[in-house]
Amino acid sequence: MGRYVVRRLLQMIPVFVGTTLLIFLMAYTLPGDPVRAMFGDRGADPATLAHIRHDLGLDQPLIKQYWDYLTGMVLHGDFGTQIQSGRPVTDVLSDAFPVSMRLALIAFGIELVLGLALGIVSGLKAGKLRDNVVLLLTLLLISVPVFVLGFLFKWLFANQLGWVTPNVQDSMSVSELFLPATVLAALSLAYVARLTRTSIAENLRADYMRTAVAKGLPRRRVVGVHLMRNSLIPVVTFLGYDIGSLMAGAVVTEGMFNVKGVGYYLFDAIQRQEGTTVVGLVTVMVLIYLAASLIVDLLYAVLDPRIRYA
Amino acid sequence: MPDTLTKDAPAPAVEAATPAPDKARSLWGHAWRDLRRNPYFIVSALLIVLLLVITAWPGLFTGASPRRADLANHYLGEPNWGHFFQTDWFGYDKQGRSIYARLIYGTRASVLVGISVTALVVFFGGLVGLVAGYFGGWVDAVLSRVIDIFLGIPFLLGAMVVMQAFTDRKWWMVSLALAFLGWTQIARVMRGSVITVKQADYVQAAKALGASTPRIMLRHILPNALAPVIVVATIALGTYITAEATLSYLGLGLSDPAVSWGLDISQGADNLRNAPHTLMAPAVMLSICVLAFIMLGEAVRNALDPKLR
């Protein structure tokens, strides 16, 4: 186990360096001159431009700039500054992260309960009417983009039915987060349902199922214990990796419902065209995503011995 | 994320020894026969043909210009269901532009981005997957690490970073950004598929006969490894269209003189309460378009899946 953990942590190093380098290159080497853009259409004299470039370190060689960015991040926890408020990005994050975490957990709960329920209902009766209904429903959930679903729900539940307020007032209130969490969960819910369905439908034909039935075990035990334990392995894998992407992928949902999480501040920075804030936040979100998948991998190694000896 | 659609593990063939009832057909022959009977395939294929025709000749469907703004029509709203194909079929938006005309002309951005990203991704991702899978060893190790790095960045977040660097955004920039971040999905599928095919007897036979490496890769391995790639690529096309609309909605995709459903949705979102029709029309159109490609991909997957035969 110890060797597996060490190996997995060592593997993270090139991925960490690679992803940060990629973000850095995407953000700072593409055409477009942020310094010139500060002056708008009027332009500025070249000496001023050179001076600002020097102050910001933009006249350094690219590799030096990347090194500064990386060391600033690792050694000082420096992800840049939110331009609008002048606060460091890490400061903004300490407010925003608990909100995103809460939203992600509620979404995860919805995804888990509804996704598994739909998958089990349709998988046990593969090919029958209710299976086809579930297939069609999940097809729709996969096809409808998140922001379309969000506006549909907002219009229906807030404007037409008046059950909820259109925007979240208090980002920490669980009842207010319920609607955005449902929207956030919709896509993964459909994947969970389909994965469960396929897995159950396949395992229903397995030999051990026939044996269990032939032994005269009650149906409750055959389905609840024999079938579920074997069918849920791929689903649990998917769910594990999905936690990370739920936390990192809520930009649209949080922006749309005014939930003040990490994604909201990213959405806000984009709307204000604050490039450096965007890069700082994206870097943090990618790190969250990488950390979450690392934790899930380590948990699997605990649960499933086949992985750690592979 | 989208590749979970194809994650169904290959089950042991249950009826491997079925006596062939009709004459031996190729994989694609069987698939085509299955597809013609599948209502999902027929519906999605018809929809896609329609979308392609609209993309090529939007003028056939409406005489109105999507950019003609007449403030006298400002929010002249409710759709007139009886006025088929007329300028006021779905009402007018905030600027008094015909929503119907904007739906028709907006198709081009979505379909062009979807198809061009898919083409780029299949070409470059496929190439990387083919090389990594065929040569193995250190080539595979290096390419797989590169793929890991790209996979560490969520698709949409990465596209947002790339797009915020540009101010005057064109559809091909959006395509390049999406392809740059999306090729890994195809590369992984292709790599897995090539590794399986590489061990087949006919590849050994070709090697024994002294066929050159490019010939083996292109004539023997590629055609036989292509099926899963085509399925994943078709489904991914739908997700690329969603990604373009999402970027435009966030203000990082196409911008104003361009006509795009995502752009119209973001403008309609400001007036969700008093003029929901300005948002619903492009939202429904976008969903139908994505649905058509995902349905097609699933139909093709089911047809190519030997488990069901």
Interface residues (C-beta under 8 A of the other chain):
Chain A: P14 V15 G18 T19 L22 I23 M26 A27 L30 P31 G32 A37 L139 L140 I142 S143 V144 P145 V146 F147 V148 F151 L152 K154 W155 N159 P166 L187 Y191 R194 L195 T198 E202 R205 P234 F238 S245 A248 G249 V251 V252 G255 M256 L266 F267 I270 Q271 Q273 G275 V278 V279 V282 M285 V286 Y289 L290
Chain B: M1 T4 L5 K7 D8 A9 A11 V14 R145 V146 D148 I149 F150 G152 I153 P154 L156 L157 G158 M160 V161 V162 Q164 A165 F166 T167 G238 T242 A245 T246 Y249 L250 G251 L252 I265 A269 L272 R273 P276 L279 M280 A283 L286 S287 V290 L291 I294 M295 E298
